[in-house]
Amino acid sequence: MDRRRPEVLDALARNAALDFGEAIGLPPALYHDVAILQREIDAVFRREWLCMGRLAEIPRTGDYLTRDFVGAPVVAIRQADGSVRAFANVCLHRSARLLEGDGRVSRISCPYHSWTYDIDGQLVGAPFMQQTPGFDVTRHRLREWRAETWQGFVYVCADAGTPSLGARLDSLAEKVGDYRMADYVPVYVGVDTWQTNWKCLVENYMDAYHVHRVHRASFGKYGSSEEQTRLFDGTDSYTYHYVEEEVGPKSVSPHPDNTWISDANRSRTWLINIFPAHTMQLQPDMLWYLSILPDGVGRASIRWSVSIPREILDSAPDRQGAIDEVMALIHQVNDEDRPVVENVYRATASPDARTVALSYLERNVWRFGRYLAGKLCT
Protein backbone atom coordinates (compact mmCIF):
# COMPACT_ATOMS: atom_id res chain seq x y z
CA MET A 1 0.00 0.00 0.00
CA ASP A 2 1.29 3.47 -0.88
CA ARG A 3 1.10 5.44 2.39
CA ARG A 4 1.38 8.72 0.50
CA ARG A 5 -2.09 8.47 -0.99
CA PRO A 6 -5.55 8.21 0.59
CA GLU A 7 -6.69 4.70 1.47
CA VAL A 8 -9.74 5.04 -0.76
CA LEU A 9 -7.41 5.10 -3.77
CA ASP A 10 -6.09 1.69 -2.85
CA ALA A 11 -9.67 0.40 -3.01
CA LEU A 12 -10.11 2.12 -6.38
CA ALA A 13 -6.91 0.54 -7.72
CA ARG A 14 -7.86 -2.92 -6.50
CA ASN A 15 -11.25 -2.71 -8.17
CA ALA A 16 -9.79 -1.39 -11.42
CA ALA A 17 -7.53 -4.42 -11.60
CA LEU A 18 -10.51 -6.78 -11.67
CA ASP A 19 -12.24 -8.03 -14.79
CA PHE A 20 -15.66 -6.55 -15.39
CA GLY A 21 -17.47 -9.66 -14.20
CA GLU A 22 -15.91 -9.28 -10.75
CA ALA A 23 -15.93 -5.49 -10.48
CA ILE A 24 -17.98 -3.31 -8.14
CA GLY A 25 -18.80 0.41 -8.15
CA LEU A 26 -16.54 3.23 -7.02
CA PRO A 27 -15.77 3.41 -3.28
CA PRO A 28 -18.40 5.76 -1.76
CA ALA A 29 -15.74 7.84 0.01
CA LEU A 30 -14.32 8.79 -3.41
CA TYR A 31 -17.20 11.24 -3.87
CA HIS A 32 -16.62 13.13 -0.60
CA ASP A 33 -12.90 13.37 0.09
CA VAL A 34 -11.43 16.86 -0.37
CA ALA A 35 -7.96 15.36 -0.89
CA ILE A 36 -9.37 13.26 -3.73
CA LEU A 37 -10.86 16.35 -5.36
CA GLN A 38 -7.51 18.12 -5.24
CA ARG A 39 -5.87 15.07 -6.77
CA GLU A 40 -8.50 15.09 -9.53
CA ILE A 41 -7.83 18.77 -10.21
CA ASP A 42 -4.09 18.22 -10.44
CA ALA A 43 -4.06 14.90 -12.31
CA VAL A 44 -7.16 15.27 -14.49
CA PHE A 45 -8.53 18.77 -14.95
CA ARG A 46 -5.14 20.50 -15.18
CA ARG A 47 -3.84 17.95 -17.70
CA GLU A 48 -6.68 16.59 -19.83
CA TRP A 49 -8.53 17.97 -22.83
CA LEU A 50 -11.75 19.64 -21.64
CA CYS A 51 -14.79 20.54 -23.72
CA MET A 52 -15.56 24.27 -24.02
CA GLY A 53 -18.54 23.97 -26.35
CA ARG A 54 -19.25 23.65 -30.05
CA LEU A 55 -17.86 25.52 -33.04
CA ALA A 56 -21.42 26.18 -34.15
CA GLU A 57 -21.94 28.18 -30.93
CA ILE A 58 -19.22 30.67 -32.01
CA PRO A 59 -19.69 30.96 -35.80
CA ARG A 60 -18.36 34.51 -36.38
CA THR A 61 -15.01 36.24 -35.89
CA GLY A 62 -14.82 37.45 -32.30
CA ASP A 63 -17.48 35.09 -30.96
CA TYR A 64 -16.33 33.64 -27.66
CA LEU A 65 -17.13 31.13 -24.93
CA THR A 66 -15.90 31.38 -21.35
CA ARG A 67 -15.58 28.64 -18.76
CA ASP A 68 -14.05 28.39 -15.32
CA PHE A 69 -12.05 25.14 -15.33
CA VAL A 70 -11.92 24.54 -11.58
CA GLY A 71 -10.50 27.94 -10.71
CA ALA A 72 -8.81 28.56 -14.08
CA PRO A 73 -10.91 30.97 -16.18
CA VAL A 74 -10.52 30.39 -19.93
CA VAL A 75 -11.91 32.09 -23.03
CA ALA A 76 -12.10 30.41 -26.45
CA ILE A 77 -12.52 32.89 -29.30
CA ARG A 78 -13.07 32.52 -33.03
CA GLN A 79 -10.26 34.05 -35.11
CA ALA A 80 -10.48 35.87 -38.42
CA ASP A 81 -9.15 32.80 -40.27
CA GLY A 82 -11.92 30.62 -38.80
CA SER A 83 -9.71 28.88 -36.25
CA VAL A 84 -10.31 28.95 -32.51
CA ARG A 85 -7.72 30.01 -29.95
CA ALA A 86 -7.99 29.82 -26.19
CA PHE A 87 -6.47 32.08 -23.55
CA ALA A 88 -6.38 32.48 -19.80
CA ASN A 89 -9.32 34.79 -19.13
CA VAL A 90 -7.19 36.88 -16.79
CA CYS A 91 -5.71 40.31 -17.39
CA LEU A 92 -1.92 40.47 -17.31
CA HIS A 93 -1.94 43.65 -15.24
CA ARG A 94 -3.79 42.93 -11.98
CA SER A 95 -5.52 39.63 -12.81
CA ALA A 96 -9.08 40.83 -13.36
CA ARG A 97 -11.36 38.45 -15.24
CA LEU A 98 -11.63 39.83 -18.76
CA LEU A 99 -14.85 38.41 -20.22
CA GLU A 100 -18.02 36.88 -18.78
CA GLY A 101 -20.47 34.41 -20.31
CA ASP A 102 -20.63 34.07 -24.09
CA GLY A 103 -20.69 36.85 -26.64
CA ARG A 104 -18.81 38.68 -29.37
CA VAL A 105 -16.02 41.27 -29.27
CA SER A 106 -13.71 43.00 -31.72
CA ARG A 107 -11.15 43.46 -28.94
CA ILE A 108 -10.90 42.32 -25.33
CA SER A 109 -10.91 45.19 -22.84
CA CYS A 110 -10.21 44.69 -19.15
CA PRO A 111 -13.08 46.05 -17.00
CA TYR A 112 -10.61 47.21 -14.33
CA HIS A 113 -7.88 49.33 -15.96
CA SER A 114 -8.79 49.15 -19.66
CA TRP A 115 -5.83 47.11 -20.80
CA THR A 116 -6.90 45.98 -24.25
CA TYR A 117 -6.03 42.85 -26.22
CA ASP A 118 -6.60 41.80 -29.80
CA ILE A 119 -8.60 38.59 -30.22
CA ASP A 120 -5.32 36.77 -30.88
CA GLY A 121 -4.23 37.56 -27.30
CA GLN A 122 -1.77 40.35 -28.13
CA LEU A 123 -1.80 43.37 -25.80
CA VAL A 124 -2.51 46.44 -27.93
CA GLY A 125 -3.38 49.13 -25.40
CA ALA A 126 -2.48 50.04 -21.81
CA PRO A 127 -3.62 53.53 -20.74
CA PHE A 128 -1.17 55.69 -18.77
CA MET A 129 1.59 53.09 -18.93
CA GLN A 130 3.85 55.31 -21.03
CA GLN A 131 5.45 56.64 -17.86
CA THR A 132 6.52 53.15 -16.78
CA PRO A 133 10.17 52.78 -17.89
CA GLY A 134 10.73 50.11 -20.52
CA PHE A 135 7.08 49.11 -20.82
CA ASP A 136 6.18 47.96 -24.34
CA VAL A 137 2.75 46.53 -25.21
CA THR A 138 4.22 44.43 -28.03
CA ARG A 139 6.09 42.32 -25.47
CA HIS A 140 2.94 41.08 -23.71
CA ARG A 141 0.36 38.48 -24.67
CA LEU A 142 -2.34 36.58 -22.80
CA ARG A 143 -1.27 33.12 -21.67
CA GLU A 144 -2.47 30.72 -24.36
CA TRP A 145 -4.08 27.34 -23.72
CA ARG A 146 -3.93 24.64 -26.35
CA ALA A 147 -7.09 24.38 -28.41
CA GLU A 148 -8.31 21.61 -30.72
CA THR A 149 -11.54 20.86 -32.52
CA TRP A 150 -13.04 17.42 -33.06
CA GLN A 151 -16.33 16.70 -34.84
CA GLY A 152 -17.40 20.31 -34.29
CA PHE A 153 -16.50 20.45 -30.58
CA VAL A 154 -13.93 22.85 -29.10
CA TYR A 155 -11.51 21.45 -26.52
CA VAL A 156 -8.81 23.16 -24.49
CA CYS A 157 -5.88 21.85 -22.47
CA ALA A 158 -3.53 23.58 -20.03
CA ASP A 159 -0.75 20.99 -20.22
CA ALA A 160 1.78 21.25 -23.03
CA GLY A 161 2.81 17.62 -22.54
CA THR A 162 -0.62 16.03 -22.98
CA PRO A 163 -0.90 14.15 -26.32
CA SER A 164 -3.09 15.65 -29.03
CA LEU A 165 -6.77 14.82 -28.67
CA GLY A 166 -7.54 14.10 -32.31
CA ALA A 167 -5.36 11.01 -32.58
CA ARG A 168 -6.83 9.61 -29.36
CA LEU A 169 -10.33 9.86 -30.81
CA ASP A 170 -9.65 8.53 -34.32
CA SER A 171 -11.33 5.21 -33.55
CA LEU A 172 -14.41 7.00 -32.21
CA ALA A 173 -14.57 9.22 -35.30
CA GLU A 174 -14.65 6.08 -37.42
CA LYS A 175 -17.77 4.96 -35.54
CA VAL A 176 -19.78 8.20 -35.48
CA GLY A 177 -18.18 10.48 -38.07
CA ASP A 178 -20.92 9.83 -40.62
CA TYR A 179 -23.42 11.73 -38.46
CA ARG A 180 -21.57 14.96 -39.33
CA MET A 181 -22.15 16.39 -35.87
CA ALA A 182 -20.37 19.61 -36.77
CA ASP A 183 -23.30 20.53 -39.02
CA TYR A 184 -25.98 20.13 -36.33
CA VAL A 185 -27.54 23.48 -35.40
CA PRO A 186 -27.52 24.54 -31.71
CA VAL A 187 -31.06 25.32 -30.53
CA TYR A 188 -30.43 25.58 -26.78
CA VAL A 189 -27.49 26.26 -24.47
CA GLY A 190 -27.80 25.98 -20.70
CA VAL A 191 -25.55 26.37 -17.66
CA ASP A 192 -26.57 24.59 -14.44
CA THR A 193 -25.20 23.65 -11.04
CA TRP A 194 -26.27 20.39 -9.43
CA GLN A 195 -25.71 19.52 -5.79
CA THR A 196 -23.69 16.40 -6.44
CA ASN A 197 -20.17 15.21 -7.04
CA TRP A 198 -19.12 15.51 -10.68
CA LYS A 199 -18.44 11.76 -10.91
CA CYS A 200 -22.02 10.91 -9.88
CA LEU A 201 -23.33 12.82 -12.89
CA VAL A 202 -20.82 11.33 -15.35
CA GLU A 203 -21.66 7.83 -14.15
CA ASN A 204 -25.38 8.47 -14.41
CA TYR A 205 -25.07 9.61 -18.01
CA MET A 206 -23.22 6.41 -18.90
CA ASP A 207 -25.46 4.12 -16.81
CA ALA A 208 -27.86 2.13 -19.01
CA TYR A 209 -29.28 0.38 -15.93
CA HIS A 210 -31.39 3.25 -14.54
CA VAL A 211 -33.34 4.04 -17.71
CA HIS A 212 -36.13 1.52 -17.08
CA ARG A 213 -36.91 3.11 -13.70
CA VAL A 214 -35.90 6.78 -13.74
CA HIS A 215 -36.91 7.46 -17.35
CA ARG A 216 -39.95 5.24 -17.70
CA ALA A 217 -42.08 8.34 -18.47
CA SER A 218 -39.64 9.79 -21.03
CA PHE A 219 -37.09 7.58 -22.84
CA GLY A 220 -38.94 4.47 -21.68
CA LYS A 221 -42.40 5.71 -22.59
CA TYR A 222 -42.67 3.48 -25.66
CA GLY A 223 -40.99 0.40 -24.25
CA SER A 224 -37.85 -0.96 -22.63
CA SER A 225 -34.48 -0.37 -24.31
CA GLU A 226 -32.37 -2.89 -22.37
CA GLU A 227 -32.64 -5.59 -25.02
CA GLN A 228 -31.53 -3.11 -27.70
CA THR A 229 -28.55 -1.76 -25.72
CA ARG A 230 -25.05 -2.76 -26.81
CA LEU A 231 -22.14 -1.93 -24.48
CA PHE A 232 -18.45 -1.56 -25.29
CA ASP A 233 -15.26 -0.83 -23.35
CA GLY A 234 -13.94 1.92 -25.59
CA THR A 235 -10.35 3.01 -24.90
CA ASP A 236 -8.36 4.92 -22.30
CA SER A 237 -9.80 8.10 -23.86
CA TYR A 238 -13.52 7.29 -24.12
CA THR A 239 -16.26 4.75 -23.48
CA TYR A 240 -19.63 4.25 -25.15
CA HIS A 241 -22.74 2.23 -25.70
CA TYR A 242 -25.60 2.53 -28.14
CA VAL A 243 -29.26 1.62 -28.35
CA GLU A 244 -30.25 -0.12 -31.58
CA GLU A 245 -33.87 0.88 -31.97
CA GLU A 246 -36.43 -1.02 -33.97
CA VAL A 247 -37.72 1.07 -36.84
CA GLY A 248 -41.11 2.54 -35.97
CA PRO A 249 -43.04 5.79 -35.75
CA LYS A 250 -41.39 6.72 -32.42
CA SER A 251 -37.84 5.58 -33.20
CA VAL A 252 -34.95 7.91 -33.94
CA SER A 253 -34.37 8.47 -37.63
CA PRO A 254 -32.58 10.87 -40.00
CA HIS A 255 -34.30 13.20 -42.41
CA PRO A 256 -35.56 11.30 -45.50
CA ASP A 257 -33.09 13.23 -47.69
CA ASN A 258 -30.12 12.28 -45.52
CA THR A 259 -27.86 9.99 -47.57
CA TRP A 260 -24.62 10.22 -45.57
CA ILE A 261 -25.47 8.37 -42.36
CA SER A 262 -24.68 4.69 -42.78
CA ASP A 263 -27.46 2.11 -42.65
CA ALA A 264 -26.06 0.80 -39.36
CA ASN A 265 -26.24 4.20 -37.67
CA ARG A 266 -29.63 5.36 -38.94
CA SER A 267 -31.56 3.93 -35.98
CA ARG A 268 -28.92 4.14 -33.25
CA THR A 269 -28.68 6.36 -30.20
CA TRP A 270 -25.08 6.65 -28.99
CA LEU A 271 -24.16 7.46 -25.38
CA ILE A 272 -20.51 8.55 -25.21
CA ASN A 273 -18.15 9.81 -22.54
CA ILE A 274 -14.96 11.41 -23.77
CA PHE A 275 -12.90 11.29 -20.58
CA PRO A 276 -12.96 12.84 -18.17
CA ALA A 277 -16.40 14.44 -18.37
CA HIS A 278 -17.65 15.32 -21.85
CA THR A 279 -20.78 13.24 -22.33
CA MET A 280 -23.07 13.21 -25.33
CA GLN A 281 -26.20 11.56 -26.64
CA LEU A 282 -25.92 11.39 -30.41
CA GLN A 283 -28.82 10.47 -32.68
CA PRO A 284 -29.52 10.97 -36.39
CA ASP A 285 -32.08 13.61 -35.35
CA MET A 286 -30.52 15.21 -32.25
CA LEU A 287 -27.28 15.88 -30.35
CA TRP A 288 -27.28 16.56 -26.60
CA TYR A 289 -23.96 17.13 -24.85
CA LEU A 290 -22.82 17.95 -21.32
CA SER A 291 -19.45 19.34 -20.26
CA ILE A 292 -19.20 18.57 -16.54
CA LEU A 293 -16.78 20.06 -14.00
CA PRO A 294 -16.38 19.88 -10.24
CA ASP A 295 -17.31 23.01 -8.31
CA GLY A 296 -16.18 21.75 -4.95
CA VAL A 297 -16.74 18.24 -3.64
CA GLY A 298 -20.54 18.42 -3.63
CA ARG A 299 -21.33 20.63 -6.62
CA ALA A 300 -21.12 19.96 -10.35
CA SER A 301 -20.96 22.76 -12.91
CA ILE A 302 -22.60 21.82 -16.20
CA ARG A 303 -22.59 23.51 -19.58
CA TRP A 304 -24.98 21.69 -21.89
CA SER A 305 -26.48 22.18 -25.29
CA VAL A 306 -28.96 20.58 -27.68
CA SER A 307 -28.56 20.65 -31.47
CA ILE A 308 -30.72 19.42 -34.34
CA PRO A 309 -29.64 18.59 -37.92
CA ARG A 310 -30.14 21.56 -40.22
CA GLU A 311 -32.12 19.59 -42.79
CA ILE A 312 -34.68 18.61 -40.13
CA LEU A 313 -35.11 22.21 -38.97
CA ASP A 314 -35.28 23.60 -42.50
CA SER A 315 -38.06 21.21 -43.53
CA ALA A 316 -40.12 21.42 -40.34
CA PRO A 317 -43.59 22.96 -40.93
CA ASP A 318 -43.17 24.68 -37.55
CA ARG A 319 -39.46 25.18 -36.81
CA GLN A 320 -39.95 26.47 -33.27
CA GLY A 321 -42.52 23.77 -32.58
CA ALA A 322 -40.00 21.12 -33.61
CA ILE A 323 -37.42 22.64 -31.26
CA ASP A 324 -39.92 22.89 -28.41
CA GLU A 325 -40.84 19.23 -28.78
CA VAL A 326 -37.22 18.12 -28.45
CA MET A 327 -36.52 20.47 -25.56
CA ALA A 328 -39.61 19.34 -23.66
CA LEU A 329 -38.23 15.80 -23.69
CA ILE A 330 -34.71 16.85 -22.64
CA HIS A 331 -35.99 19.04 -19.80
CA GLN A 332 -38.15 16.15 -18.64
CA VAL A 333 -35.15 13.80 -18.65
CA ASN A 334 -33.07 16.34 -16.67
CA ASP A 335 -35.90 16.73 -14.17
CA GLU A 336 -35.99 12.94 -13.76
CA ASP A 337 -32.22 12.58 -13.37
CA ARG A 338 -31.41 15.47 -11.07
CA PRO A 339 -33.13 14.36 -7.85
CA VAL A 340 -31.77 10.83 -8.27
CA VAL A 341 -28.18 11.94 -8.89
CA GLU A 342 -28.29 14.37 -5.98
CA ASN A 343 -29.83 11.62 -3.82
CA VAL A 344 -26.98 9.23 -4.68
CA TYR A 345 -24.39 11.83 -3.71
CA ARG A 346 -26.01 12.48 -0.33
CA ALA A 347 -26.44 8.77 0.40
CA THR A 348 -22.83 7.86 -0.42
CA ALA A 349 -21.80 9.95 2.61
CA SER A 350 -23.45 7.40 4.89
CA PRO A 351 -21.10 5.19 6.96
CA ASP A 352 -23.32 2.32 5.79
CA ALA A 353 -22.78 3.03 2.09
CA ARG A 354 -21.44 -0.01 0.28
CA THR A 355 -21.08 -1.08 -3.32
CA VAL A 356 -21.46 -4.62 -4.65
CA ALA A 357 -21.74 -6.27 -8.06
CA LEU A 358 -22.43 -4.18 -11.16
CA SER A 359 -25.09 -5.00 -13.74
CA TYR A 360 -23.99 -5.80 -17.28
CA LEU A 361 -25.71 -2.50 -18.18
CA GLU A 362 -23.11 -0.61 -16.12
CA ARG A 363 -20.08 -1.62 -18.16
CA ASN A 364 -19.30 2.01 -19.04
CA VAL A 365 -19.44 2.94 -15.34
CA TRP A 366 -16.75 0.31 -14.72
CA ARG A 367 -14.69 1.68 -17.63
CA PHE A 368 -14.90 5.20 -16.16
CA GLY A 369 -13.61 3.81 -12.85
CA ARG A 370 -10.66 2.27 -14.65
CA TYR A 371 -9.91 5.62 -16.28
CA LEU A 372 -9.95 7.35 -12.88
CA ALA A 373 -7.68 4.71 -11.36
CA GLY A 374 -5.19 5.26 -14.15
CA LYS A 375 -5.10 8.99 -13.44
CA LEU A 376 -5.35 9.05 -9.65
CA CYS A 377 -3.50 5.94 -8.49
CA THR A 378 -0.19 6.31 -10.29
N, C-alpha and C positions, 0 to 999 in steps of 0.2 A: 504494500500500500504506500502511495506517495503521501507523506505527511504534510507536504506543502500545499495540498489542495483539499477542498472541502470533502468530507466523507461521502456526500451525496454523489459526487462525481465518480467515486469508485463504483457505486451502484449503477450509475449510468454506463460506465465502461464495461462492467460485467454483463449487463443486459445487451449492449451493442454487440458483444462477441458471440451471442447466441444466434442460432438459426431462427428464422421467423416462426417456425412451429413451436419453439420453446420460449419465445420472447414474451415480455410483459410490457406494460406502459411505462412512461417516464416516472421516476421517483417523485412522489407528491411534493417533497421539500424543494425540488428543482424550480418550482413556480414561485417560491416565496423568499428565497435566500438572497439578500442584498449582495453578498460576495459573488454569487453566481451571476447576477445581473451585470456587475462590473466586469466579470470575466467575459460575458457575452459581448459587452460593448467593446472591450479591447480585442478580442479574438475574432469576432464576427462583424459587428457593425462598423468598426474602424478599418476593416480589411476587405470586406466582400463588396461585390457589385450590388447596388441598391436601386430599386426602381423609383424614378422621379415622377413618371407619368407617361403620356403618349405624345408622339410627334404631332399627331392630329390636334392635340390640345394647344399647341403653339405653332400655328401654321405660317405666321408672318414674321418678317424681320423685326426683332425687338420684343417679340412675345416671350414671356418668361413664366417659369414655375419656381416656387420656393418651397423648401422643406427643411425642417429641423431634424437632422439625423442624430438623435440622442445627444443634444447639446451642441451640435455642429451645424449652424445654419448654412444652407447651400442655395444658390440660384442657378438654374439652367436656362439659357437664353438662346433663342434662334439667331443665327448670324446672317449676314447679307448673302453669303454664298449657299445658304440653306442648311448648313451644318448646325450642330448644337454644341455649345461650350458651357462648362460649369465652373463656378467660382465660389470661394468662401463668401458668404453673404455678410461680410464684416468689413467696415471701413478700415483702411490702413492707418488712419490718423489716431482715433481714440476708440475704435472698435464698436461703433454704433452699427446696428443692423441696418442694411441699406434698403432692402425692398421687403414688402409684406405681401402675402397672398400670391395671386396670379394676375398678370396684366400685360401691358405693353409699354415700352419706353424707347426713346431714341438715344438717351444717355442715362446713366445711373448717377443720381445725385444724393449725397448723404444728407439725411434730414437734420443732422446736428451742426456741422460746420461747412456744408456745401461743397465738400470735396466731390469732384465729378469725374466719372469714368466713362470711357466708351464701352459699347456692348462687348468688345473683345477683351475687357478687363484693364485696358491701359488708362492710367491716370492722365486726365487732360486739363484739369483745373483745380486750383487750390487757393482760394481767396486769402489775401494778406500774408501769403507765405514768402513773398519776394524779399522780405527783410530777414529771413532765416538764411544764414550763410551756407552756400553750397547746395541749397535745395533745388532740385530739378525734377519737374513732373515726369519727364521722359524716363526717369530711372525707377519708376514705381508702377507696379501692376498688382491687381488682386491675385491672391493665391488661387491657382487653378487646380480643380479636381479633374481626374480623368472622366471622360464621357464617352459612352458608346450607345449605339442604337441597335436594336434587334427586333425584327418583325414589327416595327412601328413603335416600340417602347424605348424610352430614354432611361439609361442607367448611368450612375455615377459611382466613383470609387476613390477613396482617399489614399489608398496604398499604392505606391508606384511599383511594388514588387508582385502584386496580385496578377496572375495570368489574365489575358484578354478574355472577355466574356463570350464573344462570338464563337470561338473555337470550342468552348465548353458546351455550347448549345447546338452545335451542328446536327447532332443526332436527333434532337427535338425538332429542329427546323425541318428535317426530312419527314417527320411524322405529321406536322401541322402546317407546314409552309403553304400548302395549296389553299388554305382558307384565305390567304392574303389579308391578314389581320390589319396591316398598316392602312388598308383602304376603308376599314370600318369607320363610321362617323360617330364621334362622341355626342351623346344626347343628354348626358347627366354627369356631373362631377360632384362628389360629396367629400367632406372631411368630418370624421367622427372621433370620439374618444369613448372607449368601452372600459368598464371597471373590471379588468381582467388582466392576467399576464399574457404577453404577446404570443407565447407558445400555445396557450389554450386556444386562441383564435386560429392560428395556423393549423393546428391539429384538427380542429373542427371542420375547417374548409376541406381538408383532405380525408375526412372520415366518412366512408360510404355506409357505415353501420347505423348512423343516427337518422338517416333520411326517412325510413319507414315510420318512425315515431314523431320526430320533431317537425317534419315537413309533410305530414300526411294530408294537410289541407292545401298545400301548394304544389311542390314537385311531385308528391305522391297522390295527387288528387285523382289521377286517371289510372292508377295502378302501381304496383310495386316495381322497383327498378333493380332489385338485388340480383335477379336472374340474368339481367342484361348487363351487369357491371363486370368489367374486365380490369384486373389490377396488375400493375407492373412495378418493378423495383426502381427503374430509372437509372440514374448515375449518381456520382458524388455531387453533381450540380443541380439535379432536379429529380422529382418523382411525379408519377401521374397515374390516373386511371381514366377509363371512359365508359360511358353508358351507350350501349348499342341498341337504339330504340327500334321497335317494330314500326314500319311505315303505317301511318294512320292520320286521321284528321288533326290529332293533337300532338303529333310527333314533331321534333325539330326538322327543319328542311330548308334548303337554300331557295332563292328566287328561281322560278322556272327558267329564266334566261341564263342562269349561272352554269357555265360549262367548264370552269376551272377546278372546282372541288372534285376530288376523286370519288368514284362510286363508294368506296369503303368509308369515306368521311362524311357522306351526305346525310347520314342519320345518326351521327355520333355527337355526344356531349363530352368534351374533355375537361377533366379537373386536374390542374397542373400547379405544382409549387416549384418555382425557381428559387432555390435556397439563397438566403435564409427565409424570406418572408414575402415573396411576390407570388400571390396566388391568382389564378384566373379560371373562369368557366368559359370555355370556347365552344360555340355552336355555329352551324352554318347560317344562323339568323340572329346571333347576338354574341357579344363579348362583354364579360363582367370581370373586372380585375380589382384586387385589393393590394395595396402596398402597406405593410404592417410594420410598426416600429414600437419598441418599448418606450413608455413615458413614466418611468419608475417601475417598481416591481409589480404593482397592481393596476396599472393603466396601460392600455394599448392605443396608440395613435394610428388612425387609418385614413389613408387617402384612397378613394375608390371611384370608379367610373364605369358607366355602361355605354356601349357603342352598338350600332346597328349597321349592317351592310348598306352602302349607298343605294344599290339597286332596289332594295326593299323599301327604303324611305321614299325614293323618287317615284315608285309606282303605287304607293299607298293612296287610296282614295281620300283618306284623312290622315295626313302625315303626323299631326300632333296626337291624334287618337291612337295611332300605331305606337307612338312613343309612350303614351300614357298607359297603354295596356301592358307593355313590357315593364315599365317602372312600377306599376301596381304589384306585379308578381315579385320583383326584386325587393321592394320595400316590405312585402309580406314575409319573404324569406328572412330578411334581416330581423324583423320583429319576432320571428320564431326562434332564430338562433341566439339573439342577444341575451335573453334571460337565462337560457341554458348554459351558455359559455361563461357568463358571470357567476352563475350558480356553481359550476365546476371549480372555478378559481377559489371561491369562498370555501367550498367543501374540502379542497385539497389541503387547507390549513389545519384541518382537524388532526389531532394525534392518532385518531383511528383510521385515517386515510390509508388505504392499501391499493395495490394494483396487482391484478392476476392476469390470466391468459387473455390474449387479444383474439378478436374474431378475424376470420380470413378477410373481412371487409375493411380491416384496419391496417392493411399491409403498408400503405403510404405513411401512416402514423409511425410505424416501426422504422421505416426508411428515414423519416425525419429525425427520429431519435439517434439513428446511426450517424447521420450528418452532424448532429450536435456533439456526439461523443468524439467524433474526429476533430472538431474544432476546440472543444473545451477540455478534453482529457489528455492532450499531448503536451 
